[in-house]
């Protein structure tokens, strides 16, 4: 089954980047450990961390294969927890 979900990147306020992130930019989502818990980090194609997938979606992403992930909205003037929205297309 093919599915798509979107979310705001968690922890974006803690990470600064050398390059501006724009809508449509591809991102990499890979497994990580944060505070001794399983998580998924969100990285730019330049390997700069944007933040993490929200905790509520970790179990969902653990059960799927990510096909595509990209920035679906970017607003550097928004509150930090709504600065970047990411869309993930995956198969289950």
PDB file of N, CA, C and O in Angstrom:
ATOM      1  N   UNK A   1       0.826  -1.178   0.000  1.00  0.00           N
ATOM      2  CA  UNK A   1       0.000   0.000   0.000  1.00  0.00           C
ATOM      3  C   UNK A   1       0.876   1.250   0.000  1.00  0.00           C
ATOM      4  O   UNK A   1       1.894   1.289   0.691  1.00  0.00           O
ATOM      5  N   UNK A   2       0.501   2.249  -0.751  1.00  0.00           N
ATOM      6  CA  UNK A   2       1.222   3.504  -0.866  1.00  0.00           C
ATOM      7  C   UNK A   2       0.469   4.571  -0.077  1.00  0.00           C
ATOM      8  O   UNK A   2      -0.753   4.677  -0.188  1.00  0.00           O
ATOM      9  N   UNK A   3       1.181   5.355   0.710  1.00  0.00           N
ATOM     10  CA  UNK A   3       0.536   6.367   1.530  1.00  0.00           C
ATOM     11  C   UNK A   3       1.405   7.612   1.597  1.00  0.00           C
ATOM     12  O   UNK A   3       2.601   7.568   1.308  1.00  0.00           O
ATOM     13  N   UNK A   4       0.789   8.723   1.982  1.00  0.00           N
ATOM     14  CA  UNK A   4       1.492   9.989   2.102  1.00  0.00           C
ATOM     15  C   UNK A   4       1.078  10.653   3.405  1.00  0.00           C
ATOM     16  O   UNK A   4      -0.099  10.648   3.766  1.00  0.00           O
ATOM     17  N   UNK A   5       2.045  11.224   4.107  1.00  0.00           N
ATOM     18  CA  UNK A   5       1.743  11.946   5.340  1.00  0.00           C
ATOM     19  C   UNK A   5       2.635  13.181   5.420  1.00  0.00           C
ATOM     20  O   UNK A   5       3.733  13.205   4.863  1.00  0.00           O
ATOM     21  N   UNK A   6       2.155  14.194   6.112  1.00  0.00           N
ATOM     22  CA  UNK A   6       2.920  15.431   6.303  1.00  0.00           C
ATOM     23  C   UNK A   6       3.007  15.753   7.783  1.00  0.00           C
ATOM     24  O   UNK A   6       2.131  15.384   8.564  1.00  0.00           O
ATOM     25  N   UNK A   7       4.067  16.442   8.158  1.00  0.00           N
ATOM     26  CA  UNK A   7       4.252  16.822   9.557  1.00  0.00           C
ATOM     27  C   UNK A   7       5.193  18.021   9.633  1.00  0.00           C
ATOM     28  O   UNK A   7       5.938  18.304   8.695  1.00  0.00           O
ATOM     29  N   UNK A   8       5.144  18.720  10.770  1.00  0.00           N
ATOM     30  CA  UNK A   8       6.103  19.778  11.048  1.00  0.00           C
ATOM     31  C   UNK A   8       7.310  19.149  11.730  1.00  0.00           C
ATOM     32  O   UNK A   8       7.160  18.268  12.577  1.00  0.00           O
ATOM     33  N   UNK A   9       8.499  19.597  11.365  1.00  0.00           N
ATOM     34  CA  UNK A   9       9.744  19.062  11.913  1.00  0.00           C
ATOM     35  C   UNK A   9       9.885  19.498  13.371  1.00  0.00           C
ATOM     36  O   UNK A   9       9.807  20.686  13.685  1.00  0.00           O
ATOM     37  N   UNK A  10      10.092  18.534  14.246  1.00  0.00           N
ATOM     38  CA  UNK A  10      10.279  18.803  15.673  1.00  0.00           C
ATOM     39  C   UNK A  10      11.725  19.206  15.943  1.00  0.00           C
ATOM     40  O   UNK A  10      12.647  18.678  15.322  1.00  0.00           O
ATOM     41  N   UNK A  11      11.920  20.138  16.869  1.00  0.00           N
ATOM     42  CA  UNK A  11      13.268  20.527  17.275  1.00  0.00           C
ATOM     43  C   UNK A  11      13.995  21.439  16.310  1.00  0.00           C
ATOM     44  O   UNK A  11      15.209  21.605  16.427  1.00  0.00           O
ATOM     45  N   UNK A  12      13.290  22.040  15.355  1.00  0.00           N
ATOM     46  CA  UNK A  12      13.939  22.877  14.341  1.00  0.00           C
ATOM     47  C   UNK A  12      14.660  24.082  14.945  1.00  0.00           C
ATOM     48  O   UNK A  12      15.633  24.572  14.370  1.00  0.00           O
ATOM     49  N   UNK A  13      14.201  24.554  16.073  1.00  0.00           N
ATOM     50  CA  UNK A  13      14.828  25.750  16.666  1.00  0.00           C
ATOM     51  C   UNK A  13      16.255  25.499  17.151  1.00  0.00           C
ATOM     52  O   UNK A  13      17.010  26.451  17.355  1.00  0.00           O
ATOM     53  N   UNK A  14      16.629  24.256  17.334  1.00  0.00           N
ATOM     54  CA  UNK A  14      17.956  23.934  17.855  1.00  0.00           C
ATOM     55  C   UNK A  14      19.028  23.776  16.779  1.00  0.00           C
ATOM     56  O   UNK A  14      20.206  23.622  17.103  1.00  0.00           O
ATOM     57  N   UNK A  15      18.637  23.811  15.507  1.00  0.00           N
ATOM     58  CA  UNK A  15      19.593  23.545  14.431  1.00  0.00           C
ATOM     59  C   UNK A  15      19.646  24.694  13.444  1.00  0.00           C
ATOM     60  O   UNK A  15      18.631  25.090  12.872  1.00  0.00           O
ATOM     61  N   UNK A  16      20.842  25.221  13.254  1.00  0.00           N
ATOM     62  CA  UNK A  16      21.089  26.290  12.280  1.00  0.00           C
ATOM     63  C   UNK A  16      21.769  25.670  11.071  1.00  0.00           C
ATOM     64  O   UNK A  16      22.518  24.701  11.201  1.00  0.00           O
ATOM     65  N   UNK A  17      21.508  26.232   9.885  1.00  0.00           N
ATOM     66  CA  UNK A  17      22.111  25.686   8.672  1.00  0.00           C
ATOM     67  C   UNK A  17      22.830  26.773   7.890  1.00  0.00           C
ATOM     68  O   UNK A  17      22.503  27.956   7.986  1.00  0.00           O
ATOM     69  N   UNK A  18      23.792  26.356   7.134  1.00  0.00           N
ATOM     70  CA  UNK A  18      24.573  27.273   6.314  1.00  0.00           C
ATOM     71  C   UNK A  18      23.790  27.710   5.078  1.00  0.00           C
ATOM     72  O   UNK A  18      24.037  28.788   4.536  1.00  0.00           O
ATOM     73  N   UNK A  19      22.848  26.878   4.630  1.00  0.00           N
ATOM     74  CA  UNK A  19      22.085  27.159   3.420  1.00  0.00           C
ATOM     75  C   UNK A  19      20.604  27.244   3.749  1.00  0.00           C
ATOM     76  O   UNK A  19      20.117  26.559   4.649  1.00  0.00           O
ATOM     77  N   UNK A  20      19.890  28.092   3.014  1.00  0.00           N
ATOM     78  CA  UNK A  20      18.450  28.238   3.224  1.00  0.00           C
ATOM     79  C   UNK A  20      17.713  27.006   2.679  1.00  0.00           C
ATOM     80  O   UNK A  20      18.075  26.456   1.639  1.00  0.00           O
ATOM     81  N   UNK A  21      16.687  26.597   3.400  1.00  0.00           N
ATOM     82  CA  UNK A  21      15.871  25.451   2.993  1.00  0.00           C
ATOM     83  C   UNK A  21      14.605  25.993   2.338  1.00  0.00           C
ATOM     84  O   UNK A  21      13.956  26.890   2.877  1.00  0.00           O
ATOM     85  N   UNK A  22      14.258  25.446   1.177  1.00  0.00           N
ATOM     86  CA  UNK A  22      13.113  25.938   0.413  1.00  0.00           C
ATOM     87  C   UNK A  22      12.087  24.846   0.173  1.00  0.00           C
ATOM     88  O   UNK A  22      12.399  23.657   0.220  1.00  0.00           O
ATOM     89  N   UNK A  23      10.865  25.266  -0.084  1.00  0.00           N
ATOM     90  CA  UNK A  23       9.799  24.337  -0.447  1.00  0.00           C
ATOM     91  C   UNK A  23      10.224  23.557  -1.683  1.00  0.00           C
ATOM     92  O   UNK A  23      10.727  24.127  -2.651  1.00  0.00           O
ATOM     93  N   UNK A  24      10.014  22.252  -1.638  1.00  0.00           N
ATOM     94  CA  UNK A  24      10.381  21.381  -2.751  1.00  0.00           C
ATOM     95  C   UNK A  24      11.731  20.705  -2.577  1.00  0.00           C
ATOM     96  O   UNK A  24      12.023  19.730  -3.269  1.00  0.00           O
ATOM     97  N   UNK A  25      12.557  21.203  -1.670  1.00  0.00           N
ATOM     98  CA  UNK A  25      13.855  20.573  -1.432  1.00  0.00           C
ATOM     99  C   UNK A  25      13.656  19.167  -0.880  1.00  0.00           C
ATOM    100  O   UNK A  25      12.802  18.936  -0.024  1.00  0.00           O
ATOM    101  N   UNK A  26      14.446  18.247  -1.378  1.00  0.00           N
ATOM    102  CA  UNK A  26      14.391  16.874  -0.867  1.00  0.00           C
ATOM    103  C   UNK A  26      15.075  16.800   0.482  1.00  0.00           C
ATOM    104  O   UNK A  26      16.022  17.540   0.751  1.00  0.00           O
ATOM    105  N   UNK A  27      14.593  15.906   1.324  1.00  0.00           N
ATOM    106  CA  UNK A  27      15.216  15.659   2.628  1.00  0.00           C
ATOM    107  C   UNK A  27      15.414  14.161   2.803  1.00  0.00           C
ATOM    108  O   UNK A  27      14.770  13.347   2.141  1.00  0.00           O
ATOM    109  N   UNK A  28      16.310  13.825   3.702  1.00  0.00           N
ATOM    110  CA  UNK A  28      16.587  12.435   4.039  1.00  0.00           C
ATOM    111  C   UNK A  28      16.038  12.188   5.436  1.00  0.00           C
ATOM    112  O   UNK A  28      16.272  12.981   6.348  1.00  0.00           O
ATOM    113  N   UNK A  29      15.319  11.106   5.602  1.00  0.00           N
ATOM    114  CA  UNK A  29      14.815  10.709   6.919  1.00  0.00           C
ATOM    115  C   UNK A  29      15.475   9.382   7.256  1.00  0.00           C
ATOM    116  O   UNK A  29      15.319   8.392   6.543  1.00  0.00           O
ATOM    117  N   UNK A  30      16.217   9.384   8.361  1.00  0.00           N
ATOM    118  CA  UNK A  30      16.923   8.150   8.721  1.00  0.00           C
ATOM    119  C   UNK A  30      16.768   7.874  10.217  1.00  0.00           C
ATOM    120  O   UNK A  30      16.598   8.794  11.018  1.00  0.00           O
ATOM    121  N   UNK A  31      16.828   6.605  10.575  1.00  0.00           N
ATOM    122  CA  UNK A  31      16.693   6.216  11.986  1.00  0.00           C
ATOM    123  C   UNK A  31      17.796   6.833  12.837  1.00  0.00           C
ATOM    124  O   UNK A  31      18.930   6.998  12.388  1.00  0.00           O
ATOM    125  N   UNK A  32      17.444   7.166  14.067  1.00  0.00           N
ATOM    126  CA  UNK A  32      18.395   7.751  15.005  1.00  0.00           C
ATOM    127  C   UNK A  32      17.953   7.417  16.425  1.00  0.00           C
ATOM    128  O   UNK A  32      16.891   6.831  16.637  1.00  0.00           O
ATOM    129  N   UNK A  33      18.765   7.790  17.374  1.00  0.00           N
ATOM    130  CA  UNK A  33      18.433   7.663  18.793  1.00  0.00           C
ATOM    131  C   UNK A  33      18.466   9.071  19.383  1.00  0.00           C
ATOM    132  O   UNK A  33      19.444   9.797  19.206  1.00  0.00           O
ATOM    133  N   UNK A  34      17.404   9.456  20.079  1.00  0.00           N
ATOM    134  CA  UNK A  34      17.334  10.753  20.738  1.00  0.00           C
ATOM    135  C   UNK A  34      16.854  10.526  22.161  1.00  0.00           C
ATOM    136  O   UNK A  34      15.765   9.996  22.378  1.00  0.00           O
ATOM    137  N   UNK A  35      17.662  10.924  23.123  1.00  0.00           N
ATOM    138  CA  UNK A  35      17.357  10.719  24.545  1.00  0.00           C
ATOM    139  C   UNK A  35      17.016   9.262  24.844  1.00  0.00           C
ATOM    140  O   UNK A  35      16.037   8.962  25.527  1.00  0.00           O
ATOM    141  N   UNK A  36      17.839   8.373  24.322  1.00  0.00           N
ATOM    142  CA  UNK A  36      17.712   6.924  24.514  1.00  0.00           C
ATOM    143  C   UNK A  36      16.413   6.337  23.974  1.00  0.00           C
ATOM    144  O   UNK A  36      15.990   5.270  24.419  1.00  0.00           O
ATOM    145  N   UNK A  37      15.774   7.014  23.025  1.00  0.00           N
ATOM    146  CA  UNK A  37      14.556   6.505  22.393  1.00  0.00           C
ATOM    147  C   UNK A  37      14.760   6.466  20.890  1.00  0.00           C
ATOM    148  O   UNK A  37      15.494   7.276  20.323  1.00  0.00           O
ATOM    149  N   UNK A  38      14.098   5.512  20.257  1.00  0.00           N
ATOM    150  CA  UNK A  38      14.145   5.413  18.800  1.00  0.00           C
ATOM    151  C   UNK A  38      13.483   6.659  18.216  1.00  0.00           C
ATOM    152  O   UNK A  38      12.439   7.105  18.693  1.00  0.00           O
ATOM    153  N   UNK A  39      14.107   7.212  17.178  1.00  0.00           N
ATOM    154  CA  UNK A  39      13.565   8.392  16.519  1.00  0.00           C
ATOM    155  C   UNK A  39      13.997   8.375  15.052  1.00  0.00           C
ATOM    156  O   UNK A  39      14.683   7.457  14.603  1.00  0.00           O
ATOM    157  N   UNK A  40      13.587   9.393  14.328  1.00  0.00           N
ATOM    158  CA  UNK A  40      14.006   9.578  12.942  1.00  0.00           C
ATOM    159  C   UNK A  40      14.442  11.021  12.786  1.00  0.00           C
ATOM    160  O   UNK A  40      13.684  11.937  13.105  1.00  0.00           O
ATOM    161  N   UNK A  41      15.660  11.232  12.296  1.00  0.00           N
ATOM    162  CA  UNK A  41      16.120  12.587  12.069  1.00  0.00           C
ATOM    163  C   UNK A  41      15.817  13.010  10.640  1.00  0.00           C
ATOM    164  O   UNK A  41      15.740  12.178   9.736  1.00  0.00           O
ATOM    165  N   UNK A  42      15.646  14.310  10.450  1.00  0.00           N
ATOM    166  CA  UNK A  42      15.370  14.888   9.138  1.00  0.00           C
ATOM    167  C   UNK A  42      16.600  15.688   8.743  1.00  0.00           C
ATOM    168  O   UNK A  42      17.000  16.620   9.440  1.00  0.00           O
ATOM    169  N   UNK A  43      17.199  15.311   7.611  1.00  0.00           N
ATOM    170  CA  UNK A  43      18.433  15.946   7.137  1.00  0.00           C
ATOM    171  C   UNK A  43      18.231  16.546   5.752  1.00  0.00           C
ATOM    172  O   UNK A  43      17.462  16.029   4.943  1.00  0.00           O
ATOM    173  N   UNK A  44      18.936  17.649   5.492  1.00  0.00           N
ATOM    174  CA  UNK A  44      18.937  18.202   4.142  1.00  0.00           C
ATOM    175  C   UNK A  44      19.799  17.307   3.266  1.00  0.00           C
ATOM    176  O   UNK A  44      20.460  16.394   3.760  1.00  0.00           O
ATOM    177  N   UNK A  45      19.790  17.569   1.981  1.00  0.00           N
ATOM    178  CA  UNK A  45      20.627  16.798   1.067  1.00  0.00           C
ATOM    179  C   UNK A  45      22.108  17.129   1.279  1.00  0.00           C
ATOM    180  O   UNK A  45      22.980  16.412   0.789  1.00  0.00           O
ATOM    181  N   UNK A  46      22.389  18.206   2.004  1.00  0.00           N
ATOM    182  CA  UNK A  46      23.771  18.564   2.354  1.00  0.00           C
ATOM    183  C   UNK A  46      24.163  17.981   3.707  1.00  0.00           C
ATOM    184  O   UNK A  46      25.200  18.338   4.267  1.00  0.00           O
ATOM    185  N   UNK A  47      23.340  17.093   4.223  1.00  0.00           N
ATOM    186  CA  UNK A  47      23.586  16.391   5.478  1.00  0.00           C
ATOM    187  C   UNK A  47      23.542  17.305   6.715  1.00  0.00           C
ATOM    188  O   UNK A  47      24.214  17.036   7.710  1.00  0.00           O
ATOM    189  N   UNK A  48      22.754  18.376   6.645  1.00  0.00           N
ATOM    190  CA  UNK A  48      22.537  19.255   7.791  1.00  0.00           C
ATOM    191  C   UNK A  48      21.231  18.859   8.460  1.00  0.00           C
ATOM    192  O   UNK A  48      20.214  18.705   7.784  1.00  0.00           O
ATOM    193  N   UNK A  49      21.243  18.693   9.769  1.00  0.00           N
ATOM    194  CA  UNK A  49      20.040  18.274  10.496  1.00  0.00           C
ATOM    195  C   UNK A  49      19.060  19.440  10.605  1.00  0.00           C
ATOM    196  O   UNK A  49      19.414  20.533  11.045  1.00  0.00           O
ATOM    197  N   UNK A  50      17.805  19.175  10.190  1.00  0.00           N
ATOM    198  CA  UNK A  50      16.723  20.144  10.372  1.00  0.00           C
ATOM    199  C   UNK A  50      16.031  19.919  11.705  1.00  0.00           C
ATOM    200  O   UNK A  50      15.556  20.868  12.330  1.00  0.00           O
ATOM    201  N   UNK A  51      15.974  18.678  12.139  1.00  0.00           N
ATOM    202  CA  UNK A  51      15.287  18.310  13.373  1.00  0.00           C
ATOM    203  C   UNK A  51      14.883  16.848  13.303  1.00  0.00           C
ATOM    204  O   UNK A  51      15.595  16.014  12.743  1.00  0.00           O
ATOM    205  N   UNK A  52      13.717  16.551  13.887  1.00  0.00           N
ATOM    206  CA  UNK A  52      13.276  15.156  13.990  1.00  0.00           C
ATOM    207  C   UNK A  52      11.814  15.004  13.575  1.00  0.00           C
ATOM    208  O   UNK A  52      11.040  15.961  13.583  1.00  0.00           O
ATOM    209  N   UNK A  53      11.466  13.784  13.217  1.00  0.00           N
ATOM    210  CA  UNK A  53      10.070  13.423  12.982  1.00  0.00           C
ATOM    211  C   UNK A  53       9.372  13.454  14.344  1.00  0.00           C
ATOM    212  O   UNK A  53       9.941  12.974  15.325  1.00  0.00           O
ATOM    213  N   UNK A  54       8.163  14.003  14.433  1.00  0.00           N
ATOM    214  CA  UNK A  54       7.451  14.021  15.717  1.00  0.00           C
ATOM    215  C   UNK A  54       7.293  12.618  16.296  1.00  0.00           C
ATOM    216  O   UNK A  54       7.092  11.648  15.566  1.00  0.00           O
ATOM    217  N   UNK A  55       7.387  12.530  17.599  1.00  0.00           N
ATOM    218  CA  UNK A  55       7.317  11.245  18.314  1.00  0.00           C
ATOM    219  C   UNK A  55       6.074  10.434  17.925  1.00  0.00           C
ATOM    220  O   UNK A  55       6.140   9.207  17.855  1.00  0.00           O
ATOM    221  N   UNK A  56       4.956  11.096  17.674  1.00  0.00           N
ATOM    222  CA  UNK A  56       3.710  10.391  17.351  1.00  0.00           C
ATOM    223  C   UNK A  56       3.779   9.624  16.026  1.00  0.00           C
ATOM    224  O   UNK A  56       2.946   8.751  15.780  1.00  0.00           O
ATOM    225  N   UNK A  57       4.758   9.937  15.170  1.00  0.00           N
ATOM    226  CA  UNK A  57       4.875   9.262  13.870  1.00  0.00           C
ATOM    227  C   UNK A  57       6.003   8.239  13.800  1.00  0.00           C
ATOM    228  O   UNK A  57       6.163   7.570  12.779  1.00  0.00           O
ATOM    229  N   UNK A  58       6.777   8.106  14.856  1.00  0.00           N
ATOM    230  CA  UNK A  58       7.931   7.200  14.838  1.00  0.00           C
ATOM    231  C   UNK A  58       7.507   5.757  14.582  1.00  0.00           C
ATOM    232  O   UNK A  58       8.114   5.082  13.751  1.00  0.00           O
ATOM    233  N   UNK A  59       6.482   5.272  15.274  1.00  0.00           N
ATOM    234  CA  UNK A  59       6.061   3.878  15.069  1.00  0.00           C
ATOM    235  C   UNK A  59       5.529   3.662  13.653  1.00  0.00           C
ATOM    236  O   UNK A  59       5.745   2.599  13.070  1.00  0.00           O
ATOM    237  N   UNK A  60       4.843   4.649  13.098  1.00  0.00           N
ATOM    238  CA  UNK A  60       4.335   4.540  11.730  1.00  0.00           C
ATOM    239  C   UNK A  60       5.485   4.430  10.732  1.00  0.00           C
ATOM    240  O   UNK A  60       5.458   3.566   9.856  1.00  0.00           O
ATOM    241  N   UNK A  61       6.487   5.285  10.851  1.00  0.00           N
ATOM    242  CA  UNK A  61       7.617   5.243   9.919  1.00  0.00           C
ATOM    243  C   UNK A  61       8.486   4.009  10.119  1.00  0.00           C
ATOM    244  O   UNK A  61       9.182   3.587   9.196  1.00  0.00           O
ATOM    245  N   UNK A  62       8.453   3.429  11.307  1.00  0.00           N
ATOM    246  CA  UNK A  62       9.221   2.212  11.570  1.00  0.00           C
ATOM    247  C   UNK A  62       8.690   1.027  10.774  1.00  0.00           C
ATOM    248  O   UNK A  62       9.415   0.064  10.524  1.00  0.00           O
ATOM    249  N   UNK A  63       7.430   1.100  10.380  1.00  0.00           N
ATOM    250  CA  UNK A  63       6.769  -0.016   9.699  1.00  0.00           C
ATOM    251  C   UNK A  63       6.692   0.164   8.188  1.00  0.00           C
ATOM    252  O   UNK A  63       6.042  -0.637   7.517  1.00  0.00           O
ATOM    253  N   UNK A  64       7.330   1.181   7.636  1.00  0.00           N
ATOM    254  CA  UNK A  64       7.186   1.423   6.202  1.00  0.00           C
ATOM    255  C   UNK A  64       8.540   1.619   5.527  1.00  0.00           C
ATOM    256  O   UNK A  64       9.581   1.708   6.179  1.00  0.00           O
ATOM    257  N   UNK A  65       8.486   1.684   4.220  1.00  0.00           N
ATOM    258  CA  UNK A  65       9.667   1.990   3.423  1.00  0.00           C
ATOM    259  C   UNK A  65       9.424   3.350   2.777  1.00  0.00           C
ATOM    260  O   UNK A  65       8.469   3.522   2.019  1.00  0.00           O
ATOM    261  N   UNK A  66      10.283   4.307   3.078  1.00  0.00           N
ATOM    262  CA  UNK A  66      10.119   5.666   2.551  1.00  0.00           C
ATOM    263  C   UNK A  66      10.566   5.697   1.098  1.00  0.00           C
ATOM    264  O   UNK A  66      11.676   5.280   0.767  1.00  0.00           O
ATOM    265  N   UNK A  67       9.694   6.193   0.241  1.00  0.00           N
ATOM    266  CA  UNK A  67       9.987   6.305  -1.180  1.00  0.00           C
ATOM    267  C   UNK A  67      10.518   7.696  -1.514  1.00  0.00           C
ATOM    268  O   UNK A  67      11.470   7.842  -2.280  1.00  0.00           O
ATOM    269  N   UNK A  68       9.892   8.712  -0.931  1.00  0.00           N
ATOM    270  CA  UNK A  68      10.257  10.089  -1.221  1.00  0.00           C
ATOM    271  C   UNK A  68       9.941  10.959  -0.012  1.00  0.00           C
ATOM    272  O   UNK A  68       8.948  10.725   0.676  1.00  0.00           O
ATOM    273  N   UNK A  69      10.774  11.958   0.255  1.00  0.00           N
ATOM    274  CA  UNK A  69      10.493  12.920   1.321  1.00  0.00           C
ATOM    275  C   UNK A  69      11.027  14.282   0.889  1.00  0.00           C
ATOM    276  O   UNK A  69      12.126  14.386   0.343  1.00  0.00           O
ATOM    277  N   UNK A  70      10.241  15.315   1.140  1.00  0.00           N
ATOM    278  CA  UNK A  70      10.619  16.652   0.700  1.00  0.00           C
ATOM    279  C   UNK A  70       9.975  17.716   1.583  1.00  0.00           C
ATOM    280  O   UNK A  70       9.013  17.441   2.300  1.00  0.00           O
ATOM    281  N   UNK A  71      10.513  18.933   1.524  1.00  0.00           N
ATOM    282  CA  UNK A  71       9.957  20.071   2.255  1.00  0.00           C
ATOM    283  C   UNK A  71       8.695  20.507   1.513  1.00  0.00           C
ATOM    284  O   UNK A  71       8.766  20.904   0.350  1.00  0.00           O
ATOM    285  N   UNK A  72       7.547  20.437   2.175  1.00  0.00           N
ATOM    286  CA  UNK A  72       6.298  20.846   1.539  1.00  0.00           C
ATOM    287  C   UNK A  72       5.921  22.278   1.906  1.00  0.00           C
ATOM    288  O   UNK A  72       5.074  22.877   1.243  1.00  0.00           O
ATOM    289  N   UNK A  73       6.534  22.838   2.952  1.00  0.00           N
ATOM    290  CA  UNK A  73       6.348  24.246   3.316  1.00  0.00           C
ATOM    291  C   UNK A  73       7.552  24.695   4.128  1.00  0.00           C
ATOM    292  O   UNK A  73       8.066  23.955   4.966  1.00  0.00           O
ATOM    293  N   UNK A  74       7.991  25.916   3.867  1.00  0.00           N
ATOM    294  CA  UNK A  74       9.132  26.476   4.587  1.00  0.00           C
ATOM    295  C   UNK A  74       8.853  27.944   4.860  1.00  0.00           C
ATOM    296  O   UNK A  74       8.541  28.709   3.946  1.00  0.00           O
ATOM    297  N   UNK A  75       8.968  28.335   6.135  1.00  0.00           N
ATOM    298  CA  UNK A  75       8.732  29.722   6.514  1.00  0.00           C
ATOM    299  C   UNK A  75       9.702  30.080   7.634  1.00  0.00           C
ATOM    300  O   UNK A  75       9.474  29.739   8.794  1.00  0.00           O
ATOM    301  N   UNK A  76      10.777  30.765   7.284  1.00  0.00           N
ATOM    302  CA  UNK A  76      11.800  31.074   8.284  1.00  0.00           C
ATOM    303  C   UNK A  76      11.319  32.076   9.325  1.00  0.00           C
ATOM    304  O   UNK A  76      11.988  32.270  10.339  1.00  0.00           O
ATOM    305  N   UNK A  77      10.177  32.717   9.101  1.00  0.00           N
ATOM    306  CA  UNK A  77       9.623  33.679  10.055  1.00  0.00           C
ATOM    307  C   UNK A  77       8.557  33.060  10.962  1.00  0.00           C
ATOM    308  O   UNK A  77       8.046  33.731  11.858  1.00  0.00           O
ATOM    309  N   UNK A  78       8.225  31.815  10.742  1.00  0.00           N
ATOM    310  CA  UNK A  78       7.208  31.139  11.561  1.00  0.00           C
ATOM    311  C   UNK A  78       7.785  30.770  12.919  1.00  0.00           C
ATOM    312  O   UNK A  78       9.000  30.781  13.117  1.00  0.00           O
ATOM    313  N   UNK A  79       6.899  30.445  13.850  1.00  0.00           N
ATOM    314  CA  UNK A  79       7.375  29.933  15.139  1.00  0.00           C
ATOM    315  C   UNK A  79       8.177  28.667  14.841  1.00  0.00           C
ATOM    316  O   UNK A  79       7.863  27.960  13.883  1.00  0.00           O
ATOM    317  N   UNK A  80       9.203  28.364  15.637  1.00  0.00           N
ATOM    318  CA  UNK A  80      10.115  27.257  15.313  1.00  0.00           C
ATOM    319  C   UNK A  80       9.443  25.918  15.045  1.00  0.00           C
ATOM    320  O   UNK A  80       9.885  25.175  14.169  1.00  0.00           O
ATOM    321  N   UNK A  81       8.386  25.596  15.779  1.00  0.00           N
ATOM    322  CA  UNK A  81       7.764  24.284  15.589  1.00  0.00           C
ATOM    323  C   UNK A  81       6.875  24.228  14.343  1.00  0.00           C
ATOM    324  O   UNK A  81       6.294  23.182  14.053  1.00  0.00           O
ATOM    325  N   UNK A  82       6.761  25.328  13.608  1.00  0.00           N
ATOM    326  CA  UNK A  82       6.022  25.324  12.343  1.00  0.00           C
ATOM    327  C   UNK A  82       6.875  25.881  11.206  1.00  0.00           C
ATOM    328  O   UNK A  82       6.348  26.331  10.189  1.00  0.00           O
ATOM    329  N   UNK A  83       8.171  25.848  11.382  1.00  0.00           N
ATOM    330  CA  UNK A  83       9.085  26.419  10.396  1.00  0.00           C
ATOM    331  C   UNK A  83       9.171  25.564   9.127  1.00  0.00           C
ATOM    332  O   UNK A  83       9.195  26.098   8.018  1.00  0.00           O
ATOM    333  N   UNK A  84       9.218  24.240   9.291  1.00  0.00           N
ATOM    334  CA  UNK A  84       9.342  23.346   8.124  1.00  0.00           C
ATOM    335  C   UNK A  84       8.284  22.261   8.187  1.00  0.00           C
ATOM    336  O   UNK A  84       8.122  21.592   9.207  1.00  0.00           O
ATOM    337  N   UNK A  85       7.570  22.096   7.093  1.00  0.00           N
ATOM    338  CA  UNK A  85       6.652  20.964   6.953  1.00  0.00           C
ATOM    339  C   UNK A  85       7.279  20.007   5.946  1.00  0.00           C
ATOM    340  O   UNK A  85       7.801  20.419   4.910  1.00  0.00           O
ATOM    341  N   UNK A  86       7.213  18.718   6.278  1.00  0.00           N
ATOM    342  CA  UNK A  86       7.783  17.687   5.413  1.00  0.00           C
ATOM    343  C   UNK A  86       6.670  16.733   5.000  1.00  0.00           C
ATOM    344  O   UNK A  86       5.814  16.368   5.806  1.00  0.00           O
ATOM    345  N   UNK A  87       6.695  16.337   3.736  1.00  0.00           N
ATOM    346  CA  UNK A  87       5.774  15.323   3.232  1.00  0.00           C
ATOM    347  C   UNK A  87       6.581  14.069   2.935  1.00  0.00           C
ATOM    348  O   UNK A  87       7.650  14.128   2.327  1.00  0.00           O
ATOM    349  N   UNK A  88       6.051  12.935   3.373  1.00  0.00           N
ATOM    350  CA  UNK A  88       6.700  11.642   3.175  1.00  0.00           C
ATOM    351  C   UNK A  88       5.757  10.747   2.382  1.00  0.00           C
ATOM    352  O   UNK A  88       4.580  10.610   2.717  1.00  0.00           O
ATOM    353  N   UNK A  89       6.288  10.142   1.330  1.00  0.00           N
ATOM    354  CA  UNK A  89       5.557   9.135   0.574  1.00  0.00           C
ATOM    355  C   UNK A  89       6.207   7.799   0.877  1.00  0.00           C
ATOM    356  O   UNK A  89       7.426   7.658   0.778  1.00  0.00           O
ATOM    357  N   UNK A  90       5.393   6.817   1.246  1.00  0.00           N
ATOM    358  CA  UNK A  90       5.942   5.541   1.694  1.00  0.00           C
ATOM    359  C   UNK A  90       5.038   4.380   1.306  1.00  0.00           C
ATOM    360  O   UNK A  90       3.872   4.566   0.959  1.00  0.00           O
ATOM    361  N   UNK A  91       5.607   3.173   1.374  1.00  0.00           N
ATOM    362  CA  UNK A  91       4.826   1.953   1.179  1.00  0.00           C
ATOM    363  C   UNK A  91       4.820   1.176   2.483  1.00  0.00           C
ATOM    364  O   UNK A  91       5.787   1.203   3.244  1.00  0.00           O
ATOM    365  N   UNK A  92       3.712   0.483   2.731  1.00  0.00           N
ATOM    366  CA  UNK A  92       3.569  -0.319   3.951  1.00  0.00           C
ATOM    367  C   UNK A  92       3.535  -1.792   3.620  1.00  0.00           C
ATOM    368  O   UNK A  92       3.418  -2.624   4.519  1.00  0.00           O
TER     369      UNK A  92
END
